[in-house]
Amino acid sequence: MLEKLFVYDIDNVAIQLFRYTFVGGIAFLGDFGTLFFMTEYVNLNYLISAAIAFVIGLTINYLLSVSWVFSKRKLNSRFVEFIIYSFIGLIGLCLNESFMWILTEKIHFYYLVSKIWTTGIIYLWNFSVRRFVLFT
């Protein structure tokens, strides 16, 4: 069973979601770490930091997803695939920025707490849409 979870190419949505969770966790660490570093040490506004961090997380997520999570692809062109993958991520970024702003500015959550809440929503959006559009 562990080989199915970690080694073999599997089209099972539950296993893909399991792997995507790992990939998302790694991408989240890159995203969250960049957000913290850019805001606290580079002194950028948290929304600008969040946008930069999101792009870094997106790149990590794409590279790991196409190499480990999704074995079947709908498109032959990796360039077009990355553009669509990024466009879905861009919609996710807009959702990310909106939710971060609402939670931080209107509800008065600490920006890192806002990021944690927002990540869960964006995670479900990204997996579902990317799987349906690009990898089913």
C-alpha positions as CSV (number, residue, x, y, z in Angstrom):
1,M,0.0,0.0,0.0
2,L,2.8,2.4,0.8
3,E,4.2,1.9,-2.7
4,K,0.9,3.0,-4.2
5,L,0.9,6.1,-2.1
6,F,4.5,7.1,-2.8
7,V,6.0,5.3,-5.8
8,Y,3.7,4.2,-8.6
9,D,1.8,6.4,-11.0
10,I,-1.8,6.2,-9.9
11,D,-4.9,7.7,-11.4
12,N,-6.9,7.2,-8.2
13,V,-8.2,10.6,-7.1
14,A,-7.7,9.8,-3.4
15,I,-4.1,8.9,-3.9
16,Q,-3.6,12.0,-6.1
17,L,-5.1,14.2,-3.4
18,F,-2.9,12.5,-0.7
19,R,0.2,13.3,-2.9
20,Y,-1.0,16.8,-3.7
21,T,-1.3,17.4,0.0
22,F,2.4,16.6,0.4
23,V,3.3,18.7,-2.6
24,G,1.0,21.5,-1.3
25,G,2.8,21.2,2.1
26,I,6.2,21.7,0.5
27,A,4.9,24.5,-1.7
28,F,3.2,26.1,1.4
29,L,6.5,26.1,3.3
30,G,8.1,27.9,0.4
31,D,5.2,30.3,0.2
32,F,4.8,30.9,3.9
33,G,8.6,31.2,4.5
34,T,8.9,33.7,1.7
35,L,5.9,35.7,3.0
36,F,7.4,35.9,6.5
37,F,10.9,36.7,5.2
38,M,9.8,39.4,2.7
39,T,7.4,41.0,5.2
40,E,9.5,40.8,8.4
41,Y,13.1,41.2,7.0
42,V,12.7,43.0,3.6
43,N,9.9,45.2,5.1
44,L,7.5,44.8,2.1
45,N,3.8,45.2,2.6
46,Y,2.2,41.8,3.5
47,L,0.1,41.8,0.3
48,I,3.1,42.4,-1.9
49,S,5.0,39.7,0.0
50,A,2.0,37.4,-0.3
51,A,2.0,37.8,-4.1
52,I,5.7,37.1,-4.4
53,A,5.4,34.1,-2.1
54,F,2.5,32.8,-4.0
55,V,4.5,32.7,-7.2
56,I,7.3,30.8,-5.5
57,G,4.8,28.4,-4.1
58,L,3.1,28.0,-7.5
59,T,6.4,27.1,-9.2
60,I,7.3,24.5,-6.5
61,N,3.8,23.1,-6.7
62,Y,3.9,22.8,-10.5
63,L,7.2,21.0,-10.7
64,L,6.3,18.5,-8.0
65,S,2.8,18.0,-9.3
66,V,3.8,17.1,-12.8
67,S,6.6,14.8,-11.7
68,W,4.8,13.0,-8.8
69,V,1.1,13.6,-8.5
70,F,-0.5,13.5,-11.9
71,S,0.6,10.8,-14.3
72,K,-1.8,11.6,-17.2
73,R,-1.8,14.9,-19.0
74,K,-4.4,16.3,-21.4
75,L,-1.9,18.5,-23.2
76,N,1.2,17.7,-25.1
77,S,2.8,21.1,-24.8
78,R,4.4,21.6,-21.4
79,F,4.6,25.4,-22.1
80,V,0.8,25.6,-22.7
81,E,0.3,23.3,-19.7
82,F,2.3,25.6,-17.5
83,I,0.5,28.7,-18.8
84,I,-2.9,27.2,-17.9
85,Y,-1.6,25.8,-14.6
86,S,-0.3,29.4,-13.9
87,F,-3.6,30.9,-14.9
88,I,-5.5,28.7,-12.5
89,G,-2.9,29.7,-9.9
90,L,-3.5,33.4,-10.8
91,I,-7.1,33.0,-10.1
92,G,-6.0,31.4,-6.8
93,L,-3.7,34.3,-6.2
94,C,-6.7,36.7,-6.6
95,L,-8.7,34.6,-4.2
96,N,-5.6,34.5,-1.9
97,E,-5.2,38.3,-1.9
98,S,-8.9,38.9,-1.4
99,F,-9.2,36.5,1.5
100,M,-6.0,37.7,3.1
101,W,-7.2,41.3,2.9
102,I,-10.7,40.5,4.3
103,L,-9.3,38.4,7.1
104,T,-6.5,40.8,8.0
105,E,-8.0,44.2,7.4
106,K,-11.7,43.6,8.1
107,I,-11.7,40.8,10.6
108,H,-8.4,41.8,12.1
109,F,-6.6,38.4,12.1
110,Y,-2.8,38.5,12.3
111,Y,-1.6,38.2,8.7
112,L,0.0,34.8,9.2
113,V,-3.2,33.4,10.7
114,S,-5.1,34.8,7.6
115,K,-2.6,33.0,5.4
116,I,-3.3,29.7,7.1
117,W,-7.0,30.0,6.6
118,T,-6.6,31.2,3.1
119,T,-4.3,28.3,2.2
120,G,-7.0,25.7,2.9
121,I,-9.4,27.4,0.5
122,I,-6.8,27.9,-2.2
123,Y,-5.6,24.3,-1.8
124,L,-9.0,22.8,-2.6
125,W,-9.5,25.3,-5.5
126,N,-6.1,24.5,-7.1
127,F,-6.3,20.7,-6.8
128,S,-9.9,20.4,-8.1
129,V,-9.5,22.8,-11.1
130,R,-6.1,21.6,-12.1
131,R,-7.0,18.0,-12.0
132,F,-10.2,18.5,-14.0
133,V,-8.7,20.9,-16.6
134,L,-5.2,19.5,-17.1
135,F,-4.6,16.1,-15.6
136,T,-7.7,13.9,-15.8
